[in-house]
Protein backbone atom coordinates (compact mmCIF):
# COMPACT_ATOMS: atom_id res chain seq x y z
CA UNK A 1 0.00 0.00 0.00
CA UNK A 2 2.90 2.34 0.72
CA UNK A 3 4.15 1.92 -2.85
CA UNK A 4 0.79 3.12 -4.14
CA UNK A 5 1.01 6.28 -2.01
CA UNK A 6 4.53 6.96 -3.27
CA UNK A 7 3.33 6.53 -6.85
CA UNK A 8 0.30 8.77 -6.43
CA UNK A 9 2.37 11.53 -4.80
CA UNK A 10 4.24 12.04 -8.09
CA UNK A 11 1.19 12.77 -10.25
CA UNK A 12 -0.79 15.97 -10.70
CA UNK A 13 -3.55 16.94 -8.24
CA UNK A 14 -6.23 16.52 -10.91
CA UNK A 15 -5.17 12.92 -11.49
CA UNK A 16 -5.19 12.32 -7.72
CA UNK A 17 -8.76 13.61 -7.62
CA UNK A 18 -9.68 11.22 -10.44
CA UNK A 19 -8.21 8.26 -8.53
CA UNK A 20 -10.02 9.33 -5.37
CA UNK A 21 -13.41 9.74 -7.05
CA UNK A 22 -13.10 6.50 -9.02
CA UNK A 23 -12.00 4.55 -5.95
CA UNK A 24 -14.90 5.82 -3.86
CA UNK A 25 -17.39 5.18 -6.65
CA UNK A 26 -16.28 1.56 -7.04
CA UNK A 27 -16.23 1.13 -3.26
CA UNK A 28 -19.80 2.38 -2.91
CA UNK A 29 -20.99 0.19 -5.78
CA UNK A 30 -19.35 -2.83 -4.12
CA UNK A 31 -21.02 -2.11 -0.77
CA UNK A 32 -24.44 -1.66 -2.38
CA UNK A 33 -24.00 -4.85 -4.41
CA UNK A 34 -22.96 -6.90 -1.38
CA UNK A 35 -25.78 -5.57 0.81
CA UNK A 36 -28.36 -6.38 -1.85
CA UNK A 37 -26.96 -9.89 -2.35
CA UNK A 38 -26.55 -10.76 1.34
CA UNK A 39 -29.73 -9.30 2.83
CA UNK A 40 -33.25 -10.38 1.93
CA UNK A 41 -34.94 -8.29 -0.77
CA UNK A 42 -37.58 -6.83 1.56
CA UNK A 43 -35.01 -5.41 3.97
CA UNK A 44 -32.22 -4.38 1.60
CA UNK A 45 -34.49 -2.01 -0.31
CA UNK A 46 -35.46 -0.16 2.86
CA UNK A 47 -31.98 -0.05 4.37
CA UNK A 48 -30.25 1.15 1.20
CA UNK A 49 -33.02 3.63 0.39
CA UNK A 50 -33.36 2.34 -3.15
C-alpha positions in Angstrom: 0.0 0.0 0.0 2.9 2.3 0.7 4.2 1.9 -2.8 0.8 3.1 -4.1 1.0 6.3 -2.0 4.5 7.0 -3.3 3.3 6.5 -6.9 0.3 8.8 -6.4 2.4 11.5 -4.8 4.2 12.0 -8.1 1.2 12.8 -10.2 -0.8 16.0 -10.7 -3.5 16.9 -8.2 -6.2 16.5 -10.9 -5.2 12.9 -11.5 -5.2 12.3 -7.7 -8.8 13.6 -7.6 -9.7 11.2 -10.4 -8.2 8.3 -8.5 -10.0 9.3 -5.4 -13.4 9.7 -7.0 -13.1 6.5 -9.0 -12.0 4.6 -5.9 -14.9 5.8 -3.9 -17.4 5.2 -6.7 -16.3 1.6 -7.0 -16.2 1.1 -3.3 -19.8 2.4 -2.9 -21.0 0.2 -5.8 -19.4 -2.8 -4.1 -21.0 -2.1 -0.8 -24.4 -1.7 -2.4 -24.0 -4.9 -4.4 -23.0 -6.9 -1.4 -25.8 -5.6 0.8 -28.4 -6.4 -1.9 -27.0 -9.9 -2.4 -26.6 -10.8 1.3 -29.7 -9.3 2.8 -33.3 -10.4 1.9 -34.9 -8.3 -0.8 -37.6 -6.8 1.6 -35.0 -5.4 4.0 -32.2 -4.4 1.6 -34.5 -2.0 -0.3 -35.5 -0.2 2.9 -32.0 -0.1 4.4 -30.2 1.2 1.2 -33.0 3.6 0.4 -33.4 2.3 -3.2 
